[in-house]
Amino acid sequence: MPAVVVFIIFVICLVIAIPVSISLGIVSVLPGAFDASFTAGGTYVIRSMLGGLDSFPLLAVPMFVLSGIIMARGGISRKLFDVFAFFMGKRTAGMPCAVIVTCLFYGAISGSAPATVAAVGSMTIPILTEMGYDKTFSTAVVAVAGGLGVIIPPSIPFIMYGMASGASVSDLFLAGIIPGLLISALLMFYAVYYCKKNGENQEKKQKMVGVLHEKGLLHVLKDSFFALLSPVIILGCIYSGVASPTEAAVISVFYALAVSMIVYRSITVKDIWAIMVEAIRTYTPILFILAASVAFSRVLTLMQVPQAVSAWILEHFTSPVLLLLVINVFLLLVGMVMDTTPAILILTPILLPIVTEIGVNPVHFGVIMVVNLAIGFVTPPIGVNLFVAGSLTELPIMEIAKKAMPMIVYFLAALLVITFVPAVSLALL
């Protein structure tokens, strides 16, 4: 069966709303079903699905999911927001900027964009709305800034890319720090511009920040100390060599439990069962998608699709600049219609040989790919962050997307810098 037909069937399955994991499973068995001589039969596909899950680095994903849920239930996001609001709240756009920085830090805890939007948005959107900020703008800020959750380490998509490419996950985590800071700075710049243009309710803002200042700096820092320490412990364990990313993920779970149950006492033993159930419900769909993606990528390799695509692209696009622009546009389109996990696992074996041929570092390309797909979190029709943020506020998805569009433009500007200035990603390696 020709590879083009396989991809057409895959797109049709997605269009008619067949779940991604099932769609991937269908197109994985089709080549063997229509051609008895093809190596990848049904048994091979099932073996590939099970073998793809047998990965030590992959264990970090459910652990970071569980850690993020514990910290969300434990009110960690509120502690982070309070300390940033204390320092930034009185300035122009101080509160929206505090939300962006909170997303930045919470992303360094959860490793997931939707989890960041849910945890930070459920707490900050009502606060911003109460202070007089436009509800749609507040929701859009959280939805877009939530994308930082997959760029700032630890990042679940970076773990997936490392598994698919063989690149060091620790190096990928390091490479995501400066791009994440760059994007957050651009988002804050836009927030300042928006607030200067549309104005702020100074009375309500001063009242909110005044409550924090009445508590005093030492009280706010003391209350937020263990929340701020979370990313330091997680990343410190990785880069000091004490633990691998997978082991650090397990440490983050026990740290989150200890802080939430003993320090803040926001979680009791009775809550643990509900947290475990939520974590399993969150991770299980990822697990099925992951297994099917691994099988599909192996089938594509046997069909020599990566080699064919690589040869065609390198033949028609000889300029490295043009080639990278084409790949960026392609990844942006993919991010609009496909979830991050299958996109990374399917496309990495196809695109990585192409970019390495023109001298792009695999770690640098991993950052390019993840930033592209992070933009997909806030672009219709899939836009997971938009749906999560919309569920928190009951606003129409397209209204949020329209308000988020200027911020997406800044995100795209950062993407161009990251793509053509490799030092942004590789400076810390």
Buried (B, 14 or more C-beta within 10 A) or exposed (E): BEBEEBBEBBBEBBEEEBBBBEBBBBBBBBBBBEEEEBEBBEEBBBBBBEEBBEBEBBBBBBBBBBBBBBBBBBBBBBBBBBBBBBBBBBBBBBBBBBBBBBBBBBBBBBBBBBBBBBBBBBBBBBBBBEBBBBBBBBBBBBBBBBBBBBBBBBBBBBBBBBBBBEBBBBBBBBBBBBBBBBBBBBBBEBBBBBBEEEEBEEEBBBEBBEEBBEBEEEEBEEBBEBBBEBBEBBBBBBBEEEBBBBBBBBBBBEBBBEBBBEBBEBBEEEBBEEBEEBBEEBBEBBBBBBBBBBBBBBBBBEBEBBEEBBEEBBEEBEEBEEBBBBBBEBBBEBBBBBBBBBBBBBBBBBBBBBBBEBEBBBBBBBBBBBBBBBBBBBBBEBBBBBBBBBBBBEBEBEBBBEBBEBBBEBBBEBBEEBBEEBEBBBEBE
